[in-house]
Amino acid sequence: MLAKDNDRMESFVGTIKKLTADEEVAEACERRRRYLNDIATYEDEIKSMESEIAEKSQELENKNQELENKNQELENRNQELENKNRELENKDRELDAKNQEINRLKEMLEDIKRNQ
């Protein structure tokens, strides 16, 4: 209201408004610059995290494959051991049969000796 009556005051108020407006604009620009910078930083961090996740995921897949391979090896070895165990059981039965035959032959020999 004072500025309406005084040209100098009107000019002063206009200058103050411009400076204030410029400051507000400058602050708004600075806030926007920081905001965009923050977004770029967050995007870089997200890309870095995504890359790290992809690497860790690949490492896990590799470890999983290694474990599957080792599991397969263990299954193969287990199968081999089971086969060898069956072979040993068969040989054990063969030995039992041979021992029985030997015992039968011994008894026959003793019978022959007694009968002579």
C-alpha positions as CSV (number, residue, x, y, z in Angstrom):
1,M,0.0,0.0,0.0
2,L,2.9,2.4,0.8
3,A,4.4,1.7,-2.6
4,K,1.3,2.9,-4.5
5,D,1.8,6.4,-3.3
6,N,5.6,6.5,-3.9
7,D,7.3,5.7,-7.1
8,R,10.7,5.0,-5.4
9,M,9.0,2.7,-3.0
10,E,7.2,1.0,-5.8
11,S,10.5,0.3,-7.6
12,F,12.1,-0.9,-4.3
13,V,9.2,-3.3,-3.7
14,G,9.5,-4.5,-7.3
15,T,13.3,-5.1,-6.9
16,I,12.7,-7.0,-3.6
17,K,10.0,-9.1,-5.3
18,K,12.5,-9.9,-8.1
19,L,15.3,-10.8,-5.7
20,T,13.0,-12.9,-3.6
21,A,11.5,-14.6,-6.7
22,D,15.0,-15.2,-8.0
23,E,16.1,-16.6,-4.7
24,E,13.1,-18.9,-4.6
25,V,13.7,-19.9,-8.2
26,A,17.4,-20.5,-7.4
27,E,16.4,-22.6,-4.3
28,A,13.9,-24.5,-6.4
29,C,16.6,-25.1,-9.1
30,E,19.0,-26.2,-6.4
31,R,16.5,-28.5,-4.9
32,R,15.7,-30.0,-8.3
33,R,19.4,-30.4,-9.1
34,R,19.9,-32.2,-5.8
35,Y,16.8,-34.3,-6.4
36,L,18.0,-35.3,-9.9
37,N,21.5,-36.0,-8.5
38,D,20.0,-38.2,-5.8
39,I,17.9,-40.1,-8.4
40,A,21.0,-40.7,-10.5
41,T,22.9,-41.9,-7.4
42,Y,20.1,-44.2,-6.4
43,E,19.8,-45.5,-10.0
44,D,23.6,-46.2,-10.0
45,E,23.3,-48.0,-6.6
46,I,20.3,-50.0,-7.9
47,K,22.3,-51.0,-11.0
48,S,25.2,-52.0,-8.8
49,M,23.0,-54.0,-6.6
50,E,21.3,-55.7,-9.5
51,S,24.7,-56.6,-10.9
52,E,25.8,-57.9,-7.6
53,I,22.6,-59.9,-7.3
54,A,23.1,-61.4,-10.8
55,E,26.7,-62.3,-9.9
56,K,25.6,-63.9,-6.6
57,S,22.8,-65.7,-8.4
58,Q,25.3,-67.1,-11.0
59,E,27.6,-68.1,-8.1
60,L,24.7,-69.9,-6.5
61,E,23.8,-71.7,-9.7
62,N,27.4,-72.8,-10.2
63,K,27.6,-74.1,-6.6
64,N,24.3,-75.8,-7.1
65,Q,25.6,-77.5,-10.2
66,E,28.8,-78.5,-8.4
67,L,26.7,-80.0,-5.6
68,E,24.5,-81.9,-8.1
69,N,27.6,-83.2,-9.8
70,K,29.1,-84.3,-6.5
71,N,25.7,-85.9,-5.6
72,Q,25.8,-87.8,-8.8
73,E,29.3,-89.0,-8.1
74,L,28.3,-90.2,-4.7
75,E,25.3,-92.0,-6.1
76,N,27.6,-93.7,-8.7
77,R,30.1,-94.7,-5.9
78,N,27.2,-95.9,-3.8
79,Q,26.0,-98.0,-6.7
80,E,29.5,-99.4,-7.2
81,L,29.7,-100.3,-3.5
82,E,26.4,-102.0,-3.7
83,N,27.5,-104.0,-6.7
84,K,30.8,-105.0,-4.9
85,N,28.8,-105.9,-1.8
86,R,26.6,-108.2,-4.0
87,E,29.7,-109.7,-5.5
88,L,31.1,-110.3,-2.0
89,E,27.9,-111.9,-0.9
90,N,27.9,-114.2,-3.9
91,K,31.5,-115.2,-3.2
92,D,30.6,-115.7,0.5
93,R,27.8,-118.1,-0.6
94,E,30.2,-119.8,-3.0
95,L,32.7,-120.3,-0.1
96,D,30.0,-121.6,2.1
97,A,29.0,-124.1,-0.6
98,K,32.7,-125.1,-1.0
99,N,33.1,-125.5,2.8
100,Q,30.0,-127.7,2.9
101,E,31.4,-129.8,0.0
102,I,34.8,-130.1,1.8
103,N,33.0,-131.1,5.1
104,R,30.9,-133.7,3.1
105,L,34.1,-135.0,1.5
106,K,35.9,-135.2,4.9
107,E,32.9,-137.2,6.3
108,M,33.0,-139.5,3.3
109,L,36.8,-140.0,3.9
110,E,36.3,-140.7,7.5
111,D,33.6,-143.2,6.7
112,I,35.9,-144.9,4.2
113,K,38.7,-145.0,6.8
114,R,36.3,-146.6,9.4
115,N,35.0,-149.1,7.0
116,Q,38.5,-150.4,6.0
